[in-house]
Amino acid sequence: MLVVGAGSAGSVVASRLSEDRSCQVGLIEAGVMPSDPDIADPLKWTMLQGRAYDWAYRTVPQPFTANRVHEWPRGKIVGGSSCLHAMAYVRGHPDDFEPWAAAGGERWSFSGLLPGFVRSEAFTAFDAPSRGRSGPLDVYLPDAEVSPVVRAYMAAGRAMGISALTDHNSGELAGTSPNSLNIRAGRRLSVADAYLPPEVRARPNLALLTAHEVEHLLLEGQRATGVAVVRDGETTTVSADRIVLCAGAVSSPLILMRSGIGDADTLKQAGIRCLADRSDVGRNLQDHLLVLGNVYSTKKPLPPSRLQHSESLMYLHGSDITRSTGSPDIVLACVVAPSAADGLSAPPYGSAFTILCGVTHPTSRGRIAPSGPGRADAPIIDPHYLETEHDRAVFRTALKTARTIGHHPALDEWRDVEVLPGSAVRSDADLDAFVASAASTHHHPAGTCRMGGDADAVVDPDLRLNGFDNVFIVDASVMPTIPSGPINAAVVAIAETWATASASA
Ligand code: FAD
């Protein structure tokens, strides 16, 4: 079996499948092993973007975000995007997975995924039947380290009737709590750190091939016989009886399309011969946006974050922030730093905090397509950000809610003035304009090889590529819909669930 991509999903799949010593597993990764010490430092996560191990994708200009091009960092390294991510661990609300169950059956419902969540997790803050204690992936719930300004922000929420939660993964999601983080002993724990430690990488039946980029699949009829890979500019082939694409929501559909599997017109425009006309490959792209910059200057110096800056998410129902059940539609995040989009000026570090806001269930749908036949041709990434009035309207509510909390008396000790958007921004048109100028990716692209039971679905409920017997896709691309929260926990649960089913098949 050949696993393509040693990111979040690929690390889990290769680790779990190689537990069976009779299963020979090859794991191919375009990047190399991490060596930059900054990766492990939670405070440095925003500085990693643009370094050698970032694919550094860019979107096409987005008409509803003031025609801006958005940077899309993605990890090109063993550990994938979990080496760059912000470490927030959020499973999502159980209702988020109902569309998954409708698409693929009960195993993809929250209760179907729960054993995978539990198996993955090392959570020791308290005992709960829905939580795992002895899995590989540490989930750390901070307490004493939480910044005083974040405590005041959570107190403001509670004073407004928002539910106080122990954390976001033990029941309901709507409410306020410190962020749960993939941190062990003060250091980032990537999914590869957790699932591919040296003793796993030393297994005789697991071969990790780094710095090898898969160009395309080698197809014969309804089967793949292997992959074409490039190393140092040289192309070779690797044979396999079974191929599992774990290359992520950008790269998995691109590999399919470079192999001739995709929408016939799209492939023609990219100069690729179409072998299987599959219109949905690369479509259904979903991503969360965050509006950077409801920024407040502080009356006194703000001590630096002791975690990863963004210390508390608050999930809410915009129509009634006191509602504590059901899947929330907005999210706020308190950041112990000024966080403003490019082109907007904010006070220096240590003299401002920010309340970010976002929409948990965007209805805009985008697409990813190749611009040419080779891996060096930059992908066309068009998320169609804020294309629907639904998304723009919910963003207005989210920003208004952020400001209400930011101006609450519980923050009086810290807040001086609202710097961004600033008091002049009041009308809905003003809010729309600010959102358009300040919305940035929350880094959660998903859905580009959606799973479903219908004929157009890219993969079936077993995550098998429709029309091909021995190709599977297991990563963020198979999500039919994006969950409420950051999606890494769900990616790991998908991989755990698929690996367990595959091992017993
Ligand atoms: P990835 O982890 O991206 O793995 C794909 C792997 O495949 C990579 O290692 C890549 O190099 C490799 N690959 C790709 N193409 C090829 C090829 N052709 N040949 C060989 N190998 C290939 N999520 C959260 O839950 N919480 C957060 O706080 C959070 N913050 C984020 C912040 C940033 C800056 C980023 C970038 C992401 C963040 N995410 C967060 C999202 C989360 O990290 C991803 O959703 C998750 O890692 C996706 O897992 P994946 O396995 O689908 O893809």
Residues whose N, C-alpha, C, O or C-beta is under 5 A from the ligand:
A	BS01	FAD	V4 G5 A6 G7 S8 A9 G10 I28 E29 A30 G31 P73 R74 G75 K76 I77 G79 G80 S81 S82 L84 H85 A86 M87 A88 Y89 H212 E213 V214 C246 A247 G248 A249 S251 H442 H443 H444 D475 A476 P486 I487 N488 A489 V491
